Amino acid sequence: MQPGVYQYLETREDLLKFIRMNPKWYRKVTRNPSVLSQIESEAKHYYGKTTPQRMEKFTNQLQMVQMLVQMAQAMKD
């Protein structure tokens, strides 16, 4: 792997961990460093950091809070 690419991966701990867990990406980036942007998008999807995944997580948390508020109101009555 090229030293510049490895230095970049060291600054992005999430990408380094993703590559270590998925050796096929290590082979790809060693052969062709331009696939780094593809690795970033795959890692975002893997770690649930895409916008739709974050929105879904937020929605689920909001529903949980609403349910807890309803339960608290029911116990109050």
BELZI-V408390 format. One record per residue. N is the residue number from 1. SS is DSSP state (H for helix, E for strand, L for the rest). Layout:
n/ss
N/SS
N/SS
This chain:
n/ss
1/L
2/L
3/H
4/H
5/H
6/H
7/H
8/H
9/H
10/H
11/H
12/L
13/H
14/H
15/H
16/H
17/H
18/H
19/H
20/H
21/H
22/L
23/H
24/H
25/H
26/H
27/H
28/H
29/H
30/H
31/H
32/L
33/H
34/H
35/H
36/H
37/H
38/H
39/H
40/H
41/H
42/H
43/H
44/H
45/H
46/H
47/H
48/L
49/L
50/L
51/H
52/H
53/H
54/H
55/H
56/H
57/H
58/H
59/H
60/H
61/H
62/H
63/H
64/H
65/H
66/H
67/H
68/H
69/H
70/H
71/H
72/H
73/H
74/H
75/H
76/H
77/L
